[in-house]
Amino acid sequence: MHAYEQLFDRHQIPVAQALLSRKDISERLGYLNIRNTLLTLLEMRVVPIVNENDVVAIDEIKGDVFGDNDTLSAMVANLVDADFLVMLGQVEGLFTADPHIDGEAKLIEVVERLDEVASLGGESWCGQGQGGMATKLDASRLATASGVDVVIANGMELDVLTRLACGERIGTFIPATANKMESRKRWMLSGLSNHGDIVVDSGAVDVIRSQSSSLLPAGVKEIRGAFQRGDIVSILGSEGPRIAVGITNYESTELDMIKGSHSSRIEDVLGYTYGDEVVHRNNMVSL
């Protein structure tokens, strides 16, 4: 972390360490907390340095660990709705054969269907450690299914990240197989996971519709149904139409206590706070 701090400090960019375990992400509230934390750090122009929490994730048999940074990176890309995932290793990308032992092996520049190249992921391709080419392909399948484009490239390539960000083709490019935003909208709008309604005033309706802003407790008028923190809820105007759906930061009983209040009073009323927003704009789909 000290090395990252020194390198980013040259550009006046602060960094923050984030230690995750698989259990943190698999549990609903943990997923929501981590997502909100990482997105808030990015909004504040702080770069999260994410790694496995090896201190607590020690039992691989129970499935509590990611086991490699490739899988972790794909999970985080999904978590923060990333546009692009770059996995760097010791080889230039995916080849038709293991380039360490086959001099005729050729780089595959674009992979349209991962199923067609699954057999090419030899574990020895990326040297020692748990994250070989096979795990990179598995991680790519997870990321692309979540709407994230993926590149597998050589980490020793000069200015590789800057050049990729500028659109240069380096290594192996694997395009997303789903539209990230559409799949998220379909999930939220399906109604299958809706647990209740939040009725808001006209001012909240205006800012949600015109500015895609977060919903604050000051704009909440009524709570309908019983729901928990992390559940999907519908946001309704006072006249009844549904204007948005989203993931709530507070359960229904808590919202009933803080509705109509300024965000600064949440902790005074509840004795704790999960943030200023009832539903953060990053966890909301406007209709």
Secondary structure, DSSP 8 states (H G I E B T S, - for coil): -HHHHHHHHTTT--EEEEEE-HHHHHSHHHHHHHHHHHHHHHHTT-EEEEEE-TTT---GGGT----SHHHHHHHHHHHTT-SEEEEEESSSS-BSS-TTT-TT--B--B-S-GGGTGGG--GGGG-SSS--HHHHHHHHHHHHHTT-EEEEEETTSTTHHHHHHTT---SEEE--SS-HHHHHHHHHHTSTTEEEEEEE-HHHHHHHHHH---B-GGGEEEEES---TT-EEEEEETTS-EEEEEE-SS-HHHHHHHTTS-GGGHHHHHSS-S-S-SB-GGGEEE-
